[in-house]
């Protein structure tokens, strides 16, 4: 399943120029964002698992695709 987002990968942004007092906050914010992504994946996979075969056909995926996606751990995209 392919999704398109406009999010910036926080790993691609360097915080070397940030003052030392803000680096810890950036790390905390990064952790919060990561947990939010994980929670969103869990929610999306649960919803995907609830779709019937007709609905899956409407969006162009099969049951095997769904099974493959929902078997992934939440940390894997």
PDB file of N, CA, C and O in Angstrom:
ATOM      1  N   UNK A   1       0.847  -1.163   0.000  1.00  0.00           N
ATOM      2  CA  UNK A   1       0.000   0.000   0.000  1.00  0.00           C
ATOM      3  C   UNK A   1       0.892   1.225   0.000  1.00  0.00           C
ATOM      4  O   UNK A   1       1.828   1.306   0.796  1.00  0.00           O
ATOM      5  N   UNK A   2       0.625   2.167  -0.868  1.00  0.00           N
ATOM      6  CA  UNK A   2       1.435   3.363  -0.981  1.00  0.00           C
ATOM      7  C   UNK A   2       0.666   4.550  -0.447  1.00  0.00           C
ATOM      8  O   UNK A   2      -0.503   4.747  -0.779  1.00  0.00           O
ATOM      9  N   UNK A   3       1.323   5.338   0.379  1.00  0.00           N
ATOM     10  CA  UNK A   3       0.728   6.576   0.849  1.00  0.00           C
ATOM     11  C   UNK A   3       1.651   7.709   0.496  1.00  0.00           C
ATOM     12  O   UNK A   3       2.868   7.538   0.428  1.00  0.00           O
ATOM     13  N   UNK A   4       1.073   8.861   0.274  1.00  0.00           N
ATOM     14  CA  UNK A   4       1.860  10.038  -0.061  1.00  0.00           C
ATOM     15  C   UNK A   4       1.706  11.056   1.058  1.00  0.00           C
ATOM     16  O   UNK A   4       0.592  11.409   1.443  1.00  0.00           O
ATOM     17  N   UNK A   5       2.828  11.518   1.570  1.00  0.00           N
ATOM     18  CA  UNK A   5       2.797  12.519   2.614  1.00  0.00           C
ATOM     19  C   UNK A   5       3.742  13.645   2.254  1.00  0.00           C
ATOM     20  O   UNK A   5       4.632  13.490   1.417  1.00  0.00           O
ATOM     21  N   UNK A   6       3.537  14.769   2.891  1.00  0.00           N
ATOM     22  CA  UNK A   6       4.412  15.901   2.672  1.00  0.00           C
ATOM     23  C   UNK A   6       5.268  16.163   3.896  1.00  0.00           C
ATOM     24  O   UNK A   6       5.829  17.248   4.049  1.00  0.00           O
ATOM     25  N   UNK A   7       5.368  15.171   4.768  1.00  0.00           N
ATOM     26  CA  UNK A   7       6.162  15.310   5.983  1.00  0.00           C
ATOM     27  C   UNK A   7       7.651  15.275   5.654  1.00  0.00           C
ATOM     28  O   UNK A   7       8.083  14.602   4.718  1.00  0.00           O
ATOM     29  N   UNK A   8       8.405  16.000   6.428  1.00  0.00           N
ATOM     30  CA  UNK A   8       9.857  15.983   6.294  1.00  0.00           C
ATOM     31  C   UNK A   8      10.407  14.966   7.267  1.00  0.00           C
ATOM     32  O   UNK A   8      10.027  14.947   8.438  1.00  0.00           O
ATOM     33  N   UNK A   9      11.298  14.123   6.788  1.00  0.00           N
ATOM     34  CA  UNK A   9      11.920  13.125   7.642  1.00  0.00           C
ATOM     35  C   UNK A   9      12.838  13.849   8.621  1.00  0.00           C
ATOM     36  O   UNK A   9      13.808  14.476   8.194  1.00  0.00           O
ATOM     37  N   UNK A  10      12.555  13.779   9.936  1.00  0.00           N
ATOM     38  CA  UNK A  10      13.367  14.510  10.901  1.00  0.00           C
ATOM     39  C   UNK A  10      14.825  14.056  10.922  1.00  0.00           C
ATOM     40  O   UNK A  10      15.689  14.804  11.379  1.00  0.00           O
ATOM     41  N   UNK A  11      15.119  12.847  10.437  1.00  0.00           N
ATOM     42  CA  UNK A  11      16.507  12.387  10.403  1.00  0.00           C
ATOM     43  C   UNK A  11      17.320  13.154   9.378  1.00  0.00           C
ATOM     44  O   UNK A  11      18.550  13.155   9.435  1.00  0.00           O
ATOM     45  N   UNK A  12      16.643  13.811   8.437  1.00  0.00           N
ATOM     46  CA  UNK A  12      17.345  14.533   7.385  1.00  0.00           C
ATOM     47  C   UNK A  12      17.683  15.974   7.804  1.00  0.00           C
ATOM     48  O   UNK A  12      18.345  16.700   7.062  1.00  0.00           O
ATOM     49  N   UNK A  13      17.230  16.375   8.978  1.00  0.00           N
ATOM     50  CA  UNK A  13      17.451  17.742   9.451  1.00  0.00           C
ATOM     51  C   UNK A  13      18.488  17.712  10.565  1.00  0.00           C
ATOM     52  O   UNK A  13      18.334  16.979  11.542  1.00  0.00           O
ATOM     53  N   UNK A  14      19.522  18.494  10.424  1.00  0.00           N
ATOM     54  CA  UNK A  14      20.559  18.552  11.449  1.00  0.00           C
ATOM     55  C   UNK A  14      20.187  19.604  12.481  1.00  0.00           C
ATOM     56  O   UNK A  14      19.676  20.670  12.137  1.00  0.00           O
ATOM     57  N   UNK A  15      20.446  19.298  13.745  1.00  0.00           N
ATOM     58  CA  UNK A  15      20.183  20.284  14.795  1.00  0.00           C
ATOM     59  C   UNK A  15      21.497  20.803  15.380  1.00  0.00           C
ATOM     60  O   UNK A  15      21.512  21.328  16.494  1.00  0.00           O
ATOM     61  N   UNK A  16      22.596  20.661  14.642  1.00  0.00           N
ATOM     62  CA  UNK A  16      23.893  21.121  15.153  1.00  0.00           C
ATOM     63  C   UNK A  16      23.911  22.613  15.432  1.00  0.00           C
ATOM     64  O   UNK A  16      24.600  23.067  16.346  1.00  0.00           O
ATOM     65  N   UNK A  17      23.162  23.374  14.654  1.00  0.00           N
ATOM     66  CA  UNK A  17      23.169  24.824  14.826  1.00  0.00           C
ATOM     67  C   UNK A  17      22.250  25.270  15.964  1.00  0.00           C
ATOM     68  O   UNK A  17      22.308  26.427  16.381  1.00  0.00           O
ATOM     69  N   UNK A  18      21.423  24.392  16.462  1.00  0.00           N
ATOM     70  CA  UNK A  18      20.498  24.762  17.530  1.00  0.00           C
ATOM     71  C   UNK A  18      21.249  24.926  18.839  1.00  0.00           C
ATOM     72  O   UNK A  18      22.199  24.190  19.109  1.00  0.00           O
ATOM     73  N   UNK A  19      20.831  25.885  19.653  1.00  0.00           N
ATOM     74  CA  UNK A  19      21.455  26.028  20.967  1.00  0.00           C
ATOM     75  C   UNK A  19      21.294  24.741  21.772  1.00  0.00           C
ATOM     76  O   UNK A  19      20.325  24.004  21.587  1.00  0.00           O
ATOM     77  N   UNK A  20      22.227  24.479  22.648  1.00  0.00           N
ATOM     78  CA  UNK A  20      22.248  23.229  23.421  1.00  0.00           C
ATOM     79  C   UNK A  20      20.949  23.011  24.193  1.00  0.00           C
ATOM     80  O   UNK A  20      20.491  21.874  24.316  1.00  0.00           O
ATOM     81  N   UNK A  21      20.352  24.074  24.711  1.00  0.00           N
ATOM     82  CA  UNK A  21      19.137  23.904  25.517  1.00  0.00           C
ATOM     83  C   UNK A  21      17.945  23.436  24.677  1.00  0.00           C
ATOM     84  O   UNK A  21      16.978  22.908  25.226  1.00  0.00           O
ATOM     85  N   UNK A  22      18.002  23.625  23.346  1.00  0.00           N
ATOM     86  CA  UNK A  22      16.902  23.218  22.480  1.00  0.00           C
ATOM     87  C   UNK A  22      17.100  21.825  21.897  1.00  0.00           C
ATOM     88  O   UNK A  22      16.145  21.230  21.399  1.00  0.00           O
ATOM     89  N   UNK A  23      18.305  21.299  21.945  1.00  0.00           N
ATOM     90  CA  UNK A  23      18.557  19.979  21.368  1.00  0.00           C
ATOM     91  C   UNK A  23      17.771  18.892  22.088  1.00  0.00           C
ATOM     92  O   UNK A  23      17.231  17.989  21.447  1.00  0.00           O
ATOM     93  N   UNK A  24      17.703  18.969  23.407  1.00  0.00           N
ATOM     94  CA  UNK A  24      16.939  17.982  24.164  1.00  0.00           C
ATOM     95  C   UNK A  24      15.468  18.051  23.823  1.00  0.00           C
ATOM     96  O   UNK A  24      14.805  17.020  23.702  1.00  0.00           O
ATOM     97  N   UNK A  25      14.951  19.261  23.666  1.00  0.00           N
ATOM     98  CA  UNK A  25      13.558  19.438  23.290  1.00  0.00           C
ATOM     99  C   UNK A  25      13.304  18.852  21.906  1.00  0.00           C
ATOM    100  O   UNK A  25      12.263  18.239  21.670  1.00  0.00           O
ATOM    101  N   UNK A  26      14.255  19.041  20.992  1.00  0.00           N
ATOM    102  CA  UNK A  26      14.115  18.484  19.642  1.00  0.00           C
ATOM    103  C   UNK A  26      14.067  16.967  19.676  1.00  0.00           C
ATOM    104  O   UNK A  26      13.300  16.344  18.942  1.00  0.00           O
ATOM    105  N   UNK A  27      14.886  16.380  20.530  1.00  0.00           N
ATOM    106  CA  UNK A  27      14.866  14.929  20.666  1.00  0.00           C
ATOM    107  C   UNK A  27      13.540  14.429  21.208  1.00  0.00           C
ATOM    108  O   UNK A  27      13.022  13.404  20.765  1.00  0.00           O
ATOM    109  N   UNK A  28      12.993  15.165  22.175  1.00  0.00           N
ATOM    110  CA  UNK A  28      11.696  14.801  22.744  1.00  0.00           C
ATOM    111  C   UNK A  28      10.595  14.952  21.700  1.00  0.00           C
ATOM    112  O   UNK A  28       9.719  14.096  21.581  1.00  0.00           O
ATOM    113  N   UNK A  29      10.647  16.050  20.944  1.00  0.00           N
ATOM    114  CA  UNK A  29       9.641  16.260  19.902  1.00  0.00           C
ATOM    115  C   UNK A  29       9.743  15.184  18.826  1.00  0.00           C
ATOM    116  O   UNK A  29       8.727  14.724  18.304  1.00  0.00           O
ATOM    117  N   UNK A  30      10.968  14.785  18.495  1.00  0.00           N
ATOM    118  CA  UNK A  30      11.156  13.713  17.525  1.00  0.00           C
ATOM    119  C   UNK A  30      10.550  12.409  18.013  1.00  0.00           C
ATOM    120  O   UNK A  30       9.933  11.671  17.244  1.00  0.00           O
ATOM    121  N   UNK A  31      10.729  12.131  19.298  1.00  0.00           N
ATOM    122  CA  UNK A  31      10.157  10.919  19.887  1.00  0.00           C
ATOM    123  C   UNK A  31       8.630  10.976  19.858  1.00  0.00           C
ATOM    124  O   UNK A  31       7.975   9.986  19.532  1.00  0.00           O
ATOM    125  N   UNK A  32       8.074  12.119  20.192  1.00  0.00           N
ATOM    126  CA  UNK A  32       6.617  12.281  20.171  1.00  0.00           C
ATOM    127  C   UNK A  32       6.084  12.080  18.754  1.00  0.00           C
ATOM    128  O   UNK A  32       5.075  11.405  18.556  1.00  0.00           O
ATOM    129  N   UNK A  33       6.763  12.666  17.775  1.00  0.00           N
ATOM    130  CA  UNK A  33       6.344  12.500  16.379  1.00  0.00           C
ATOM    131  C   UNK A  33       6.411  11.042  15.957  1.00  0.00           C
ATOM    132  O   UNK A  33       5.513  10.555  15.270  1.00  0.00           O
ATOM    133  N   UNK A  34       7.454  10.345  16.356  1.00  0.00           N
ATOM    134  CA  UNK A  34       7.609   8.935  16.000  1.00  0.00           C
ATOM    135  C   UNK A  34       6.485   8.097  16.607  1.00  0.00           C
ATOM    136  O   UNK A  34       5.930   7.227  15.936  1.00  0.00           O
ATOM    137  N   UNK A  35       6.148   8.354  17.870  1.00  0.00           N
ATOM    138  CA  UNK A  35       5.053   7.624  18.516  1.00  0.00           C
ATOM    139  C   UNK A  35       3.731   7.923  17.805  1.00  0.00           C
ATOM    140  O   UNK A  35       2.902   7.027  17.645  1.00  0.00           O
ATOM    141  N   UNK A  36       3.527   9.166  17.380  1.00  0.00           N
ATOM    142  CA  UNK A  36       2.307   9.514  16.653  1.00  0.00           C
ATOM    143  C   UNK A  36       2.232   8.767  15.320  1.00  0.00           C
ATOM    144  O   UNK A  36       1.157   8.315  14.926  1.00  0.00           O
ATOM    145  N   UNK A  37       3.351   8.636  14.631  1.00  0.00           N
ATOM    146  CA  UNK A  37       3.392   7.874  13.372  1.00  0.00           C
ATOM    147  C   UNK A  37       3.036   6.422  13.646  1.00  0.00           C
ATOM    148  O   UNK A  37       2.253   5.820  12.912  1.00  0.00           O
ATOM    149  N   UNK A  38       3.608   5.862  14.698  1.00  0.00           N
ATOM    150  CA  UNK A  38       3.322   4.467  15.043  1.00  0.00           C
ATOM    151  C   UNK A  38       1.838   4.272  15.351  1.00  0.00           C
ATOM    152  O   UNK A  38       1.227   3.306  14.892  1.00  0.00           O
ATOM    153  N   UNK A  39       1.264   5.186  16.125  1.00  0.00           N
ATOM    154  CA  UNK A  39      -0.155   5.083  16.467  1.00  0.00           C
ATOM    155  C   UNK A  39      -1.023   5.200  15.217  1.00  0.00           C
ATOM    156  O   UNK A  39      -2.035   4.510  15.093  1.00  0.00           O
ATOM    157  N   UNK A  40      -0.630   6.069  14.300  1.00  0.00           N
ATOM    158  CA  UNK A  40      -1.372   6.232  13.057  1.00  0.00           C
ATOM    159  C   UNK A  40      -1.309   4.961  12.215  1.00  0.00           C
ATOM    160  O   UNK A  40      -2.311   4.554  11.627  1.00  0.00           O
ATOM    161  N   UNK A  41      -0.140   4.335  12.155  1.00  0.00           N
ATOM    162  CA  UNK A  41      -0.011   3.073  11.411  1.00  0.00           C
ATOM    163  C   UNK A  41      -0.904   1.990  12.002  1.00  0.00           C
ATOM    164  O   UNK A  41      -1.565   1.255  11.268  1.00  0.00           O
ATOM    165  N   UNK A  42      -0.922   1.890  13.324  1.00  0.00           N
ATOM    166  CA  UNK A  42      -1.773   0.903  13.993  1.00  0.00           C
ATOM    167  C   UNK A  42      -3.233   1.146  13.630  1.00  0.00           C
ATOM    168  O   UNK A  42      -3.957   0.213  13.283  1.00  0.00           O
ATOM    169  N   UNK A  43      -3.659   2.401  13.710  1.00  0.00           N
ATOM    170  CA  UNK A  43      -5.049   2.751  13.401  1.00  0.00           C
ATOM    171  C   UNK A  43      -5.383   2.428  11.947  1.00  0.00           C
ATOM    172  O   UNK A  43      -6.423   1.830  11.669  1.00  0.00           O
ATOM    173  N   UNK A  44      -4.509   2.820  11.015  1.00  0.00           N
ATOM    174  CA  UNK A  44      -4.758   2.570   9.604  1.00  0.00           C
ATOM    175  C   UNK A  44      -4.815   1.084   9.287  1.00  0.00           C
ATOM    176  O   UNK A  44      -5.657   0.649   8.502  1.00  0.00           O
ATOM    177  N   UNK A  45      -3.934   0.309   9.886  1.00  0.00           N
ATOM    178  CA  UNK A  45      -3.921  -1.131   9.628  1.00  0.00           C
ATOM    179  C   UNK A  45      -5.156  -1.813  10.202  1.00  0.00           C
ATOM    180  O   UNK A  45      -5.665  -2.765   9.610  1.00  0.00           O
ATOM    181  N   UNK A  46      -5.641  -1.344  11.337  1.00  0.00           N
ATOM    182  CA  UNK A  46      -6.877  -1.899  11.891  1.00  0.00           C
ATOM    183  C   UNK A  46      -8.057  -1.596  10.975  1.00  0.00           C
ATOM    184  O   UNK A  46      -8.903  -2.457  10.733  1.00  0.00           O
ATOM    185  N   UNK A  47      -8.106  -0.377  10.473  1.00  0.00           N
ATOM    186  CA  UNK A  47      -9.184  -0.004   9.550  1.00  0.00           C
ATOM    187  C   UNK A  47      -9.090  -0.816   8.258  1.00  0.00           C
ATOM    188  O   UNK A  47     -10.105  -1.285   7.743  1.00  0.00           O
ATOM    189  N   UNK A  48      -7.897  -0.977   7.745  1.00  0.00           N
ATOM    190  CA  UNK A  48      -7.688  -1.755   6.529  1.00  0.00           C
ATOM    191  C   UNK A  48      -8.164  -3.198   6.716  1.00  0.00           C
ATOM    192  O   UNK A  48      -8.782  -3.773   5.819  1.00  0.00           O
ATOM    193  N   UNK A  49      -7.880  -3.768   7.861  1.00  0.00           N
ATOM    194  CA  UNK A  49      -8.272  -5.148   8.148  1.00  0.00           C
ATOM    195  C   UNK A  49      -9.790  -5.318   8.183  1.00  0.00           C
ATOM    196  O   UNK A  49     -10.295  -6.420   7.966  1.00  0.00           O
ATOM    197  N   UNK A  50     -10.515  -4.242   8.454  1.00  0.00           N
ATOM    198  CA  UNK A  50     -11.974  -4.314   8.551  1.00  0.00           C
ATOM    199  C   UNK A  50     -12.681  -4.206   7.202  1.00  0.00           C
ATOM    200  O   UNK A  50     -13.884  -4.450   7.119  1.00  0.00           O
ATOM    201  N   UNK A  51     -11.951  -3.841   6.141  1.00  0.00           N
ATOM    202  CA  UNK A  51     -12.580  -3.694   4.835  1.00  0.00           C
ATOM    203  C   UNK A  51     -12.941  -5.063   4.262  1.00  0.00           C
ATOM    204  O   UNK A  51     -12.181  -6.023   4.385  1.00  0.00           O
ATOM    205  N   UNK A  52     -14.114  -5.134   3.634  1.00  0.00           N
ATOM    206  CA  UNK A  52     -14.505  -6.398   3.006  1.00  0.00           C
ATOM    207  C   UNK A  52     -13.907  -6.477   1.596  1.00  0.00           C
ATOM    208  O   UNK A  52     -13.323  -5.510   1.108  1.00  0.00           O
ATOM    209  N   UNK A  53     -14.056  -7.629   0.952  1.00  0.00           N
ATOM    210  CA  UNK A  53     -13.434  -7.852  -0.352  1.00  0.00           C
ATOM    211  C   UNK A  53     -13.921  -6.865  -1.410  1.00  0.00           C
ATOM    212  O   UNK A  53     -13.142  -6.456  -2.272  1.00  0.00           O
ATOM    213  N   UNK A  54     -15.182  -6.479  -1.361  1.00  0.00           N
ATOM    214  CA  UNK A  54     -15.710  -5.498  -2.321  1.00  0.00           C
ATOM    215  C   UNK A  54     -15.018  -4.154  -2.147  1.00  0.00           C
ATOM    216  O   UNK A  54     -14.625  -3.522  -3.127  1.00  0.00           O
ATOM    217  N   UNK A  55     -14.872  -3.725  -0.921  1.00  0.00           N
ATOM    218  CA  UNK A  55     -14.201  -2.454  -0.648  1.00  0.00           C
ATOM    219  C   UNK A  55     -12.741  -2.500  -1.089  1.00  0.00           C
ATOM    220  O   UNK A  55     -12.224  -1.542  -1.664  1.00  0.00           O
ATOM    221  N   UNK A  56     -12.086  -3.623  -0.813  1.00  0.00           N
ATOM    222  CA  UNK A  56     -10.689  -3.772  -1.230  1.00  0.00           C
ATOM    223  C   UNK A  56     -10.578  -3.715  -2.745  1.00  0.00           C
ATOM    224  O   UNK A  56      -9.651  -3.105  -3.278  1.00  0.00           O
ATOM    225  N   UNK A  57     -11.515  -4.345  -3.441  1.00  0.00           N
ATOM    226  CA  UNK A  57     -11.521  -4.313  -4.901  1.00  0.00           C
ATOM    227  C   UNK A  57     -11.693  -2.875  -5.396  1.00  0.00           C
ATOM    228  O   UNK A  57     -11.073  -2.476  -6.381  1.00  0.00           O
ATOM    229  N   UNK A  58     -12.529  -2.108  -4.718  1.00  0.00           N
ATOM    230  CA  UNK A  58     -12.752  -0.705  -5.099  1.00  0.00           C
ATOM    231  C   UNK A  58     -11.471   0.119  -5.034  1.00  0.00           C
ATOM    232  O   UNK A  58     -11.280   1.032  -5.838  1.00  0.00           O
ATOM    233  N   UNK A  59     -10.601  -0.193  -4.092  1.00  0.00           N
ATOM    234  CA  UNK A  59      -9.355   0.574  -3.975  1.00  0.00           C
ATOM    235  C   UNK A  59      -8.175  -0.128  -4.643  1.00  0.00           C
ATOM    236  O   UNK A  59      -7.046   0.360  -4.596  1.00  0.00           O
ATOM    237  N   UNK A  60      -8.444  -1.270  -5.262  1.00  0.00           N
ATOM    238  CA  UNK A  60      -7.436  -1.925  -6.087  1.00  0.00           C
ATOM    239  C   UNK A  60      -6.411  -2.770  -5.355  1.00  0.00           C
ATOM    240  O   UNK A  60      -5.287  -2.937  -5.830  1.00  0.00           O
ATOM    241  N   UNK A  61      -6.787  -3.301  -4.209  1.00  0.00           N
ATOM    242  CA  UNK A  61      -5.868  -4.208  -3.512  1.00  0.00           C
ATOM    243  C   UNK A  61      -6.601  -5.485  -3.145  1.00  0.00           C
ATOM    244  O   UNK A  61      -7.829  -5.507  -3.061  1.00  0.00           O
ATOM    245  N   UNK A  62      -5.847  -6.536  -2.930  1.00  0.00           N
ATOM    246  CA  UNK A  62      -6.425  -7.823  -2.595  1.00  0.00           C
ATOM    247  C   UNK A  62      -6.232  -8.173  -1.135  1.00  0.00           C
ATOM    248  O   UNK A  62      -5.518  -7.489  -0.402  1.00  0.00           O
ATOM    249  N   UNK A  63      -6.874  -9.242  -0.729  1.00  0.00           N
ATOM    250  CA  UNK A  63      -6.783  -9.700   0.668  1.00  0.00           C
ATOM    251  C   UNK A  63      -5.347 -10.055   1.044  1.00  0.00           C
ATOM    252  O   UNK A  63      -4.929  -9.829   2.179  1.00  0.00           O
ATOM    253  N   UNK A  64      -4.588 -10.613   0.092  1.00  0.00           N
ATOM    254  CA  UNK A  64      -3.189 -10.967   0.380  1.00  0.00           C
ATOM    255  C   UNK A  64      -2.371  -9.715   0.688  1.00  0.00           C
ATOM    256  O   UNK A  64      -1.502  -9.733   1.559  1.00  0.00           O
ATOM    257  N   UNK A  65      -2.654  -8.622  -0.035  1.00  0.00           N
ATOM    258  CA  UNK A  65      -1.959  -7.358   0.236  1.00  0.00           C
ATOM    259  C   UNK A  65      -2.269  -6.857   1.642  1.00  0.00           C
ATOM    260  O   UNK A  65      -1.390  -6.376   2.357  1.00  0.00           O
ATOM    261  N   UNK A  66      -3.526  -6.978   2.019  1.00  0.00           N
ATOM    262  CA  UNK A  66      -3.947  -6.545   3.357  1.00  0.00           C
ATOM    263  C   UNK A  66      -3.262  -7.399   4.416  1.00  0.00           C
ATOM    264  O   UNK A  66      -2.733  -6.880   5.399  1.00  0.00           O
ATOM    265  N   UNK A  67      -3.275  -8.708   4.208  1.00  0.00           N
ATOM    266  CA  UNK A  67      -2.643  -9.606   5.180  1.00  0.00           C
ATOM    267  C   UNK A  67      -1.161  -9.286   5.350  1.00  0.00           C
ATOM    268  O   UNK A  67      -0.632  -9.288   6.461  1.00  0.00           O
ATOM    269  N   UNK A  68      -0.503  -9.010   4.224  1.00  0.00           N
ATOM    270  CA  UNK A  68       0.921  -8.652   4.283  1.00  0.00           C
ATOM    271  C   UNK A  68       1.122  -7.361   5.077  1.00  0.00           C
ATOM    272  O   UNK A  68       2.039  -7.268   5.894  1.00  0.00           O
ATOM    273  N   UNK A  69       0.269  -6.371   4.838  1.00  0.00           N
ATOM    274  CA  UNK A  69       0.404  -5.074   5.514  1.00  0.00           C
ATOM    275  C   UNK A  69       0.101  -5.178   7.006  1.00  0.00           C
ATOM    276  O   UNK A  69       0.830  -4.615   7.822  1.00  0.00           O
ATOM    277  N   UNK A  70      -0.941  -5.876   7.364  1.00  0.00           N
ATOM    278  CA  UNK A  70      -1.325  -5.912   8.783  1.00  0.00           C
ATOM    279  C   UNK A  70      -0.433  -6.826   9.607  1.00  0.00           C
ATOM    280  O   UNK A  70      -0.443  -6.760  10.836  1.00  0.00           O
ATOM    281  N   UNK A  71       0.347  -7.689   8.932  1.00  0.00           N
ATOM    282  CA  UNK A  71       1.290  -8.542   9.661  1.00  0.00           C
ATOM    283  C   UNK A  71       2.571  -7.813  10.033  1.00  0.00           C
ATOM    284  O   UNK A  71       3.367  -8.325  10.819  1.00  0.00           O
ATOM    285  N   UNK A  72       2.781  -6.620   9.477  1.00  0.00           N
ATOM    286  CA  UNK A  72       3.996  -5.860   9.793  1.00  0.00           C
ATOM    287  C   UNK A  72       3.908  -5.303  11.210  1.00  0.00           C
ATOM    288  O   UNK A  72       2.823  -4.952  11.674  1.00  0.00           O
ATOM    289  N   UNK A  73       5.035  -5.221  11.892  1.00  0.00           N
ATOM    290  CA  UNK A  73       5.037  -4.544  13.192  1.00  0.00           C
ATOM    291  C   UNK A  73       4.805  -3.045  13.005  1.00  0.00           C
ATOM    292  O   UNK A  73       5.106  -2.495  11.946  1.00  0.00           O
ATOM    293  N   UNK A  74       4.280  -2.399  14.017  1.00  0.00           N
ATOM    294  CA  UNK A  74       3.899  -0.993  13.893  1.00  0.00           C
ATOM    295  C   UNK A  74       5.061  -0.076  13.539  1.00  0.00           C
ATOM    296  O   UNK A  74       4.840   0.996  12.975  1.00  0.00           O
ATOM    297  N   UNK A  75       6.282  -0.463  13.851  1.00  0.00           N
ATOM    298  CA  UNK A  75       7.415   0.401  13.577  1.00  0.00           C
ATOM    299  C   UNK A  75       7.900   0.294  12.136  1.00  0.00           C
ATOM    300  O   UNK A  75       8.746   1.082  11.712  1.00  0.00           O
ATOM    301  N   UNK A  76       7.380  -0.664  11.380  1.00  0.00           N
ATOM    302  CA  UNK A  76       7.780  -0.802   9.970  1.00  0.00           C
ATOM    303  C   UNK A  76       6.747  -0.142   9.077  1.00  0.00           C
ATOM    304  O   UNK A  76       5.550  -0.409   9.176  1.00  0.00           O
ATOM    305  N   UNK A  77       7.231   0.719   8.212  1.00  0.00           N
ATOM    306  CA  UNK A  77       6.335   1.433   7.291  1.00  0.00           C
ATOM    307  C   UNK A  77       6.002   0.643   6.076  1.00  0.00           C
ATOM    308  O   UNK A  77       5.259   1.117   5.216  1.00  0.00           O
TER     309      UNK A  77
END
